[in-house]
Amino acid sequence: MPMPVLAVLVFSCVVASCLLVLRPVFSTYVDNYGVRLRPRKVNEETGAEKPKESALLKLCEFVGTFALSLMPALADKRTVQLLTMANYRTPNHMAIFIGIKTLIVGTVLVMSFLAAASNPVMLLGGLIGCIPGWILPNFFLAGRVKERQNNILRELPIVIDLMIVCAQAGLGLMLAVDKVSKEVVLSCPTLAAELQQLISDVKIFAKSVPHALREMGERCGVDELINMASALIAAEAKGADMSYPLRQQAGALRDRLKRKKEEEAGKVPVKMVPVIMLFVMPLILCPMLGPAVVTIIQAVGPIMNATK
């Protein structure tokens, strides 16, 4: 039997034996995992994105479900928080994410075992390579979270202005939210989905308005949205006009966005320095110094030949 095939078989037997031995240890976490990631009912509507129909995603979901059944602790609080802020809020998304990480680590391990047949040092390199392979998907997820939060920040001033108009027209908080969420579906899709989820939490799940507002701010992870929710909760509790705190929030948000754009504009010259040094300066220096370098070489060449 070839050595690589034998190595793969031995590795598979060792992994299977370890899983069978450690299964009773991890079985105590299965109930906690089921409670934390209990799937919603079919008739419940959420604003979360649905996983796409793909054979690769199905494979990742199957692998992730198996890995979570063995080690429910993989669904840690930080991962759940990032997936929630990225709008991946179903148990299928968690299984797909863990499955992607598991497949990456498994691929690295298999390749290292195949390479270890000729060079045992490659096995150690593969084990070390599993660490960045497990961490790498977190960076893509964090980028998705950052992109979604930026979209919410861009859409929030528009939504606040429309809510001010509704408040001045005499509408209540939930009526204003309902009206605005229907009007900004095309122009502000990200925040419109969150507002519709807020309405579902109040009407379908019978949550209180302050609790639903607080949850909306926490699941988005945007400080400005949390501040707006706090201002609306305070205005609702006191029975005051909500147009004033919304106007204050809109002004503060626009000032922050303006300062952010000014900071980004101030960083542009610094970011342009490497580009200028790599791509612009050679085009300027070559025509200027090229003839001088050729002349110096022609003058020094005979002297160097004479000394030899």
N, C-alpha and C positions, 0 to 999 in steps of 0.2 A: 504494500500500500504506500502511495507517495507520502512524503513527510508533511506537506501542507495539509492534506486531507486528514491525516492522523492528528495533526495539531488542532484542527477545527473540531474534530470529534471529541478529543480530550477536553477542550475548552467548553464545549456544549455540555458534556457530562458533568463537569465540575460546577458550572453555573446552575444546571438543573438540580444537582444535589444540594447546593447552597440554598436555592429557593425553597426546596422541600423542607429543609431543616429549619430555615428561618420563618417559614409561613406562620407557625403558631405565635411567634413573637409579634409579628405585624398584624395578626388578626384582631388584636384588641383595638386597633385604630379604625377598623372598617366601619363600625357603627358611627363614630364621630365623623368620618368622611361622608357617610350617607346623610347625616343630619345637616352638615355644612353645605353640601352641594345637592340638596334634595331637588330634583327637577320640578319645574312648575307644571301645573295641569295644562292639558291641551287647549282648553278654552281661555286660558289666561293670556293676555296680550302684554308684551313687553316691547321696549324700544331697542332691545339688543339686536345686533345683526345676526342673521342665521348663517350657519356654516354652508359653504358652497358644496354642491354635489360633485365630488371628484373621487376617483379611485384612490389617489394618493392620500387625500384627507381621510378617507375611510380607513386606510391602512394605519395612518397616524392615530386616528381615534381608537382603533382596536388595540394598538400597542400601548397607547396611553391609558386606556381603561384597565388593561392587564397590569401595567406598572402601578397604577393607583390602587388596584385591589391588593397588590402585594405590599406596597409602601404608601399608605394614605398620607403620610407626613410630607410627601412631595408637593401636595397642594397646600403650601404654607400661606401665611397671611399676606406676605408681600406679593406673592404671585397672584393671589385672588384679587388684591387691590389693584395691581397693574392691569389685569385682564378686565376688571370692572371699569376702570377709567378709560381703557381702550375700546369700550363698548362690546367686549367679548364676554358676555355675562351668563352664558348657559353652561351646564356641565359638559356639553360636547366640546365647547371651546377649551375648557380646561384639559379634557382628555387629549384633544388634538395638540395642544401646546406641549404637554408632557410627552406625548408620543413623538413629536418632532425632536425634542431633546434626547429621548431614549434612542431613537434611530440614529442620530448623529453619533452618540457615544458608542452604540453598538457597531456602527460602521468603522469607527476608528479602532475599536478593539479587534474586530475581525481582520482588518488590514494589518494591524501590528502583529497578530498571531501568524498571519501568513508570511510576513516579512521576517518574523523571528525564527523561521525554519532555517534560514541561511545566516542570520545575524541575531543572536539573542539580545543584543543591546536595543534592537528595535522594539522589543516588548516593553522595556522601561520607557522609551520614547512615546509609545502608544498610550501607556497609562498616564503619562504627563499630559499628552495631547487631549485626553478626555476632559480635562478641567476647562480649557477654553471652549471645547465643543459643547459642554453643558451650559456655559455662561453666555455663549454667543447669541442664542435666541432672545435672551433678556434685553440685549441692546436694540434689536429690531422692535421688540415690544415697547421699550421705552421711547423709541422714535415715533411709533404709532400714537402713544399717549401724548407726546409733545405736540404732534401735528393736530390731534383732535382738540387739545386745549387751546392752541393758537386759533383754530377755527371758531371755537366758542368765544374767545376774546374779540375776534373781529365781528361776530354776529351780535354780541351782547348789547352794544350801544343802540343798534337798530331796534332790538326787542324792547329795551328800556324806554326808548322814545315812544314806541307804539303803546306800551302799557301806561305811560303818562297821559297820552291822548285818551285812552279808555277810562282812566281814573278821573280825568277832568270831565268826561262825558257822563259820569255818574255810575259806572259799572263797578261791581265788587271785584275782589281779588281773583276768585276762581273764574268768574265770567270774563274778566280781562285776559287771564291766562288762556282760557279756551279760545277766545276771539283771536288773540295774537298768534297762538300756535297754528291756527288754520290759515292765517294770512301770510305767514312767513315760511310756509312749507318749501317753496321753491327758492327763495332768496336766502334763507337761513335754515338749511335742512338739519344741521347737527343740533342746534338749540331747539328747533321745533320738535324734534323727536324727544328731547328731554322734557319739554313742557307737556307733551302728550303723555309721557310716562308719569309725570306729576299728576295729571288729571286722572289717569287710571289708578294711581295709588290712592287717591282720595275717594273716587267714586266706586271703584271695584273692590279694592282691598280695605276700604273703610278706615284709612289712616287719617289722622288729624292733619290739618293744613300745615301747622308749624313743623310737625314731624316729617311730612312729605317734602317740604321745602328744604329742611336740613339734610335729608337723605339725597336730594338732587344735587346740593352743593358738594356733599362728600363723595358721591359716586363719580362726579366730574373732576374733582381735584383742582378746581379753579378758585383762587382766593376771592376774586371779584364776584363770582357767582355766590360764594358762601356769604360774603358781605351783603349782597343784595337780598339773599334769603333772610339773613338776620334782621335787616332793616324792615323787610316786609312782615316778618314775625312780630317785631316790636310795634309797627303801625297797626297790625291786625289786633294785637292784644289791647292796645290803648284805644282802638276805635278811631284813630286819626286818619287824616287824608294821606293816602299812600303816594300821591304825586310828588310831595316835597322830598321824602327820602329817596325816591327813584331819581328825581332831578339831581340831587346831590351825588348819588352813585354814578349817574351818567357823566357829570362833570369831572368827578375824580377819575373815572375810567378813561375818559378821553385825554385828560392830562397825562396819565401814565402811559397810554399808547403813544402820545406825542413825544414824551421823553424817551421812550424805547426806540422810536424811529430816529430820534436825534442821536442816541448812543450808537445805533447801528450805522448811521451816516458818518459818525466820527471814527468808527473803526475801519472804514473803507480804505483810507490811505495806508494804514498799517498792513492791511491784508494785501494791498497792491504791491508792497515792497518785494516779496519773493517773486511775484509774477514779472515785475520789471527787471529784477536782477537776472532771471533765468531766460526771458524771452525778448526783452527790449534792449537791455544793455549790450548783449553780444552783437546785435544788429547795428548798434551805433559804434562800438569799439572796433569791430572787424574792418570796416572801410577806413577808419581813422588810423589805426595802428598797423594794419596789414602792410602797406608800402614801407613804413619805417622798419618793421621787423625784417622784411625781405632785404632792404638796403643794409641793415646791420649784419645779417647773415652773409651777404655777399662781401662785405668789408672784412669781417672777422674770419671768413673761411680760408683765404690764402695765408693769413698769419698762423692759424692753427695748423695748416698743412706744413708750413715752413718749420714750425717747432718740432714736428714729428720727424 
